[in-house]
Amino acid sequence: MPTIETCGNASVRRYFDYTGSVNEGIRLKFGSTDFCISAENITSIINHFKGQRVAGGFSMTNPPGNSVGAFVQSLGSSLTPRHASFICAILQHEGYAKCTLNGNAVMVHFN
């Protein structure tokens, strides 16, 4: 079970564990919370943003329209823009994307 950090400035990053993979689906583990994200939802994210550089959009109150956070929220399944920060970190860890900072904003570069 890998332990990795969410994407973002050092002051807001969180360590978390996960099991599974992009192809199998993922179970996030942080604190006493477990949350499952289906392989279908992860594949939708990868396919939607393939080859693009977009904002992470992890704000719970106002994610930018064409951000990963807004798209994740549109998938339903109780997913929020905050989950996108974990998903993007996993996508980076598994080689599907790269997270960088543009000022305080996280940018996600999808392969």
PESULGI-V750585 format. One line per field, one symbol per residue. psi: psi as a letter, one per 40 degrees, with the letter a starting at -180 (. if undefined). A space follows every 10 residues. Layout:
BEGIN
psi: ???
END
This chain:
BEGIN
psi: hihiiiiaid eeiiiiiiia iddeiihihh behihhhidd ddddddddeh eihiidfehd dghidfiddd dddeeafeii dddddddddd dddeeeihhi igbehhhhhh .
END
